[in-house]
Amino acid sequence: MPDILSLALLACLWLAYFLLHSWLASLQLKHWVARQHPELTPWYRLIFNGLALILLSPPVGYMWHLNSAPLWQWHGITAWLAYGLMTLAAFGFIWSLNFYDGSQFLGLRQLRMRIHAVEDQERFHISPLHRYVRHPWYSLGLVLVWTQEMDPARLVSGLAITLYFIFGSFQEEKKLLVYHGEKYREYQKLVPGLIPSPWSHLSREQARSLSDQ
């Protein structure tokens, strides 16, 4: 069983990762790079994604190093429910990729077309999952996190990831308001952020109408 200091170090590693990730994703840094090193702007998204993966190594590696007996395990019907939700979340994530510009997300289109703008180039659109939550990847990520059997290190990591998804969704929305203005503000009023609600979602017609404004 990991001691408190080890778990605190793990929490600090996650905090350092999330702070650095948020700073790298910020519009302020992107604009600074565009002003000071415009030749790097088309590379920015690709470099950002590479760093995001590389910098995950310390917290994830240390989490696995602290692997110990689970605090709880799934049995019987709870195992079926947990693994069923985990599978649905994984398939939901894969299916949602059909509604994103993968080339832009990875940064390949910016590099290929030598795009120097720091703002996202995709127009405002509402995918099927975006009709129910504004941040479906974060929502699916939370399902994947909390359907795991937890040992102390995974629990600390799960709490850290959950807090970051909440914080990160607010940071992301600041940028989306800059990109899309009043249209996105109207969307915020109609659709919840992370947890879907049967009373707050968009029909296909509403989503199409809002996207086409």
ZALUMRO-490817 format. One line per field, with one value per residue (C-alpha): residue number from 1; chain; x, y, z. Coordinates in nm, 3 decimals, always signed. Example, Ala and Ser with C-alpha at 12.3 -4.5 7.8 and 13.67 -1.06 7.14 Angstrom:
% ZALUMRO-490817
pos c(1 2)
unit c(A A)
X c(+1.230 +1.367)
Y c(-0.450 -0.106)
Z c(+0.780 +0.714)
This chain:
% ZALUMRO-490817
pos c(1 2 3 4 5 6 7 8 9 10 11 12 13 14 15 16 17 18 19 20 21 22 23 24 25 26 27 28 29 30 31 32 33 34 35 36 37 38 39 40 41 42 43 44 45 46 47 48 49 50 51 52 53 54 55 56 57 58 59 60 61 62 63 64 65 66 67 68 69 70 71 72 73 74 75 76 77 78 79 80 81 82 83 84 85 86 87 88 89 90 91 92 93 94 95 96 97 98 99 100 101 102 103 104 105 106 107 108 109 110 111 112 113 114 115 116 117 118 119 120 121 122 123 124 125 126 127 128 129 130 131 132 133 134 135 136 137 138 139 140 141 142 143 144 145 146 147 148 149 150 151 152 153 154 155 156 157 158 159 160 161 162 163 164 165 166 167 168 169 170 171 172 173 174 175 176 177 178 179 180 181 182 183 184 185 186 187 188 189 190 191 192 193 194 195 196 197 198 199 200 201 202 203 204 205 206 207 208 209 210 211 212 213)
unit c(A A A A A A A A A A A A A A A A A A A A A A A A A A A A A A A A A A A A A A A A A A A A A A A A A A A A A A A A A A A A A A A A A A A A A A A A A A A A A A A A A A A A A A A A A A A A A A A A A A A A A A A A A A A A A A A A A A A A A A A A A A A A A A A A A A A A A A A A A A A A A A A A A A A A A A A A A A A A A A A A A A A A A A A A A A A A A A A A A A A A A A A A A A A A A A A A A A A A A A A A A A A A A A A A A A A A A)
X c(+0.000 +0.156 +0.223 +0.080 +0.399 +0.402 +0.039 +0.106 +0.397 +0.166 -0.091 +0.184 +0.295 -0.062 -0.093 +0.232 +0.114 -0.224 -0.078 +0.177 -0.084 -0.319 -0.039 +0.062 -0.301 -0.361 -0.432 -0.181 +0.110 -0.012 -0.029 +0.318 +0.463 +0.285 +0.442 +0.791 +0.835 +0.579 +0.768 +0.670 +0.296 +0.205 +0.394 +0.232 -0.057 +0.162 +0.425 +0.154 +0.008 +0.351 +0.440 +0.100 +0.181 +0.544 +0.463 +0.205 +0.488 +0.586 +0.239 +0.119 +0.448 +0.454 +0.089 +0.172 +0.481 +0.254 +0.020 -0.121 -0.422 -0.749 -0.967 -1.271 -1.344 -1.642 -1.829 -2.139 -2.386 -2.167 -1.885 -2.120 -2.243 -1.893 -1.740 -2.049 -2.022 -1.647 -1.706 -1.980 -1.758 -1.470 -1.696 -1.855 -1.514 -1.418 -1.754 -1.723 -1.399 -1.614 -1.740 -1.401 -1.143 -0.873 -0.610 -0.663 -0.685 -0.346 -0.197 -0.123 -0.352 -0.197 +0.147 +0.050 -0.129 +0.116 -0.165 -0.038 -0.368 -0.370 -0.750 -0.913 -1.012 -1.321 -1.653 -1.900 -2.086 -2.279 -2.211 -2.464 -2.289 -2.261 -2.639 -2.629 -2.308 -2.075 -1.760 -1.837 -1.473 -1.439 -1.767 -1.661 -1.322 -1.488 -1.683 -1.360 -1.187 -1.461 -1.549 -1.200 -1.125 -0.940 -0.627 -0.502 -0.282 -0.560 -0.803 -0.571 -0.521 -0.896 -0.969 -0.694 -0.821 -1.179 -1.081 -0.880 -1.168 -1.390 -1.125 -1.022 -1.380 -1.406 -1.075 -1.180 -1.506 -1.325 -1.152 -1.471 -1.645 -1.358 -1.388 -1.768 -1.908 -2.281 -2.360 -2.160 -2.311 -2.656 -2.538 -2.411 -2.760 -2.919 -2.677 -2.503 -2.125 -2.020 -2.319 -2.609 -2.960 -3.288 -3.429 -3.144 -3.045 -3.091 -3.303 -3.146 -3.340 -3.228 -2.864 -2.881 -3.047 -2.789 -2.497 -2.629 -2.680)
Y c(+0.000 +0.338 +0.584 +0.935 +1.098 +0.876 +0.957 +1.329 +1.312 +1.142 +1.420 +1.681 +1.507 +1.522 +1.887 +1.976 +1.798 +1.971 +2.316 +2.272 +2.128 +2.422 +2.673 +2.512 +2.519 +2.882 +3.148 +3.378 +3.141 +3.070 +3.442 +3.495 +3.218 +3.365 +3.705 +3.595 +3.281 +3.284 +3.009 +2.770 +2.846 +2.577 +2.326 +2.430 +2.182 +1.888 +1.979 +2.034 +1.687 +1.525 +1.699 +1.609 +1.239 +1.260 +1.457 +1.196 +0.949 +1.067 +1.063 +0.750 +0.566 +0.656 +0.554 +0.207 +0.195 +0.245 -0.034 -0.218 -0.414 -0.257 -0.056 -0.205 -0.459 -0.527 -0.856 -1.004 -0.754 -0.455 -0.600 -0.639 -0.283 -0.134 -0.319 -0.252 +0.122 +0.108 -0.062 +0.182 +0.478 +0.337 +0.278 +0.621 +0.782 +0.592 +0.672 +1.042 +1.063 +1.056 +1.405 +1.571 +1.690 +1.444 +1.612 +1.943 +1.786 +1.621 +1.935 +1.783 +2.014 +2.326 +2.200 +2.087 +2.413 +2.634 +2.783 +3.061 +3.146 +3.038 +2.990 +2.660 +2.651 +2.431 +2.610 +2.572 +2.243 +2.020 +1.646 +1.389 +1.365 +1.745 +1.759 +1.611 +1.749 +2.029 +1.824 +1.462 +1.348 +1.465 +1.295 +0.967 +1.001 +1.028 +0.708 +0.529 +0.658 +0.571 +0.227 +0.105 -0.098 +0.146 +0.111 +0.420 +0.543 +0.505 +0.679 +0.980 +0.983 +0.956 +1.248 +1.456 +1.379 +1.459 +1.796 +1.875 +1.784 +2.025 +2.300 +2.222 +2.245 +2.600 +2.696 +2.543 +2.733 +3.065 +2.992 +2.871 +3.195 +3.385 +3.171 +3.151 +3.435 +3.465 +3.141 +2.941 +3.139 +3.034 +2.673 +2.691 +2.786 +2.484 +2.195 +2.084 +2.077 +1.728 +1.539 +1.478 +1.567 +1.433 +1.786 +1.974 +1.860 +1.959 +1.788 +1.730 +2.025 +2.255 +2.148 +2.205 +2.544 +2.662 +2.535 +2.713 +3.053)
Z c(+0.000 -0.100 +0.180 +0.197 +0.067 -0.241 -0.316 -0.259 -0.506 -0.758 -0.712 -0.766 -1.088 -1.220 -1.114 -1.291 -1.605 -1.609 -1.546 -1.823 -2.060 -1.995 -2.047 -2.377 -2.492 -2.394 -2.654 -2.483 -2.552 -2.905 -2.983 -2.833 -3.052 -3.356 -3.286 -3.188 -3.399 -3.682 -3.863 -3.580 -3.589 -3.848 -3.633 -3.305 -3.290 -3.390 -3.129 -2.867 -2.924 -2.911 -2.585 -2.436 -2.486 -2.375 -2.059 -1.956 -1.891 -1.538 -1.374 -1.555 -1.499 -1.130 -1.093 -1.225 -1.003 -0.699 -0.812 -0.508 -0.387 -0.505 -0.271 -0.441 -0.712 -0.931 -0.890 -1.045 -1.186 -1.091 -1.304 -1.600 -1.553 -1.512 -1.807 -2.019 -1.954 -2.019 -2.355 -2.455 -2.364 -2.572 -2.874 -2.823 -2.837 -3.154 -3.318 -3.231 -3.431 -3.746 -3.660 -3.611 -3.860 -3.761 -3.977 -3.801 -3.456 -3.505 -3.658 -3.998 -4.195 -4.039 -4.134 -4.484 -4.568 -4.374 -4.166 -3.937 -3.762 -3.396 -3.383 -3.473 -3.839 -3.812 -3.828 -3.542 -3.575 -3.336 -3.358 -3.229 -2.891 -2.869 -2.867 -2.514 -2.360 -2.464 -2.393 -2.492 -2.485 -2.126 -2.036 -2.198 -2.030 -1.689 -1.758 -1.851 -1.536 -1.287 -1.421 -1.327 -1.015 -0.790 -0.584 -0.391 -0.678 -0.935 -0.702 -0.663 -1.040 -1.102 -0.872 -1.035 -1.386 -1.287 -1.141 -1.451 -1.684 -1.491 -1.495 -1.852 -1.978 -1.839 -2.001 -2.331 -2.329 -2.291 -2.620 -2.788 -2.692 -2.857 -3.170 -3.202 -2.994 -2.931 -3.114 -2.860 -2.572 -2.690 -2.713 -2.353 -2.234 -2.400 -2.339 -2.013 -1.992 -1.876 -1.734 -1.977 -1.868 -2.014 -1.992 -2.158 -2.504 -2.865 -3.126 -3.466 -3.604 -3.323 -3.366 -3.742 -3.698 -3.443 -3.654 -3.963 -3.799)
